[in-house]
């Protein structure tokens, strides 16, 4: 049974983050601040020996991973995987998030966006996006998780027993990951850009080791 440590790092801030836009598969670069905080994370983690490193094939994933690995004395090659992309939002890509969430909250009878978000699992939120995408392109919750889990399985397979893997994640993907594997509802702090979450993986069991 393989025992590995996963260092999950949320991508640095992008221009779509700054503009409050959906950016599942959309490629927007890191802002100057996003690049700097990614470099700071790299300095914080420079003494960790990473055996493998993974990110989605989006520009923000690659830029964040490269900034972190630049601080390593002997860094592994950053492997870019389409399977590790955040959900595909279809016709909602690039839309203002607050407007979409407000529309869902009103339609479903919630008194506020906060009440709506607190009552929805990541899978339910992605299903809403899928069901209301006029272009019919968005992934539903199950489709996203099955794809993403396949990407995580590649991380597990490539990382040696008792090794450590750097995995660059998007905040929605991290929330889904934690809910699916640990049943822990992550805090806003844990989901923030450049936040680090450390998981211990033993076989198919995941435990939050530190933050």
N, C-alpha and C positions, 0 to 999 in steps of 0.2 A: 504494500500500500504506500503510494507516494506521499511524502510530506514536504511541502514547499511553502515559501513565504511570498505573498503577493503585495507589492507596493503599488497601490492604485492612486494615481495622481490625476486630478481633474485638469483638463486643458487650461492654459492661460487665457486671459480675457481676449476676446476677438471684437471686431467692429460690430458684428451682429449681436454679441452680448451687450455691447454698449448701446446699441439701438433697440434692444429688446425684440429681436427678430428670431423666428424659428430658423434653426440651422442644422437640421439633421444631417443631410448629405451635402449641404451647400458648403462650398469652400471659401471661408473668409479668413484672412490672415490675423495673426495676433497683433494687438495694439502694442505700442512701445511699452506700456505698463505691463501688458501680458507677457511680453518677451522678458522683461526685467524680473518679474515674479517667478517665471519659469527658471531663470538662471539662479535666483535665490534658493528655490527648491533644490536645484542641482547642488549648490554648495552645502545645503543641509543634509543631503543624502550622499555626499561624495565619499564617505567612508564605507558605504554599503557596497558589497561585492555583488553586482548583478550578473547572474549567469545568462539571462536572456532579457530582451527588451522588446515590447510590442506597442503598437499604436494603430489607430485606424489609418486609412490611406487619405484622410482629409488633410488639408494644409495645416490646420490648427493642431491635429494630432502629431504630425511629423515635426512641426516647429517646436512644440512643447517637449517632445521626446529628445530631440537633438540638443536643445538648450540644457536639459537635465544631464544628459550623458556627456556633454562637453566638460563637465567637472570631474569625470571619472579618469583615473590614471590608466585604466585598461578597460574600456567600455565595450560591451558586446554590440554587435550590429543591431540597429533598430529595424525590426521587421514590421512592415506596414501591411495590415490585413483589412480587406473590405468587410469581412465578417464582424469586425470590431467597430464599425460605424454606429453612430447613434441611430434611433429610428428614422425611417424615411417618412417625412411628413407630406409627401406628394404636393398637391396644390397649395398647401399651407406653407411650404418652404418660403422663407423671406417675409412672411406676414408678421405683423406686430402681435406679440404674444398676449399682451394685456387685453387687447380688443377681442381676441378669440376666446380667452378664458372668461371674460365678462359676458360674452354672448352665450357661452355654454351655461354659465351660472344662472343667467336670467331665464334661458329656455328650460332648464331643469328645476327651476323654482327655488334656488338657493338665495338667501338674503345678501350674500356677498361672495366675491371671488375667493376669499379666504376660507369661507365655509365650504364652498365647492371643492377646493383643492384638498382640504383636510379630509373630505369624505371619499376621495377617489384613490384607488390603487394605481400604480403605474400602468398596469395592464388595462384598467378601465379607461384611463386617460387616452392611451394610444388607440383603444377601440373607438372612442368618440372621434378622434382625428380621422381614423379610417372611415367611419360611417358617415362623416360629414364632408369628406373630400369630394368635391364636385368632379374632379378629374379622375377619381377612382384609382389613384396610384399609391396612396399611403399604406404602409404596413399596418396590420392589426397587431394587438398585443402579443398574441401567440407567435405570429410570424417573426416579429422582432426578437422575442426571447429565444426562439429556436435557432435563429441565425446567430445571435450574439453568443449563446451557449456553445455553439459549434466553434466560434472563435476562441472562447475561453478554454475549450478542450484542446485546441492547438497549443495554447500557452502551457497547459499542464503537460502535454506530451513532450514539448521541446525542453522543458526545464528539468534539470537532473534532480534526483531525490535529495532532499535537504538543501536544495538550491533556492535562489531568490530571483523573482521576476519583476521587472518594472513594466507596468501596464498603464498606458495613458488612456483615460476615460473621459466621456462627457458626463455632465451631472445627471441627466435623465437615465443614462445607461447605468451609472453607479447606483442610483436609487433603485432601479429595477433589480440589479444584481444583488444588492443587500437584502431587499425584501424577499426575493426568490430563494436566496441561499441561507440567510441568517434570520429571516423574519423580523429584522430590526428596521424600524422606520428612521432613516438618517435625518440628522438635524440640518438646518440650513447652512450651518458652519461647515459641516462635512461635505456638503454639495457645492460649496463656493469654488470659484475658479482658483486653481493652484493648490487646493486642499489635498492633503495626503491621508489615505486610509490604509492601514496595514492589516492584512488578513493572513491567518494561518490556515492552510488547506491540508487536510489529512484525508486522502481518498476523495470522497464526494462531500465531505463535511467542511464547512467554512466557519471560522471564528474570528471576530474582530480582536486583533492583538493589541493595537495601539492606534493613536491618531497623530 
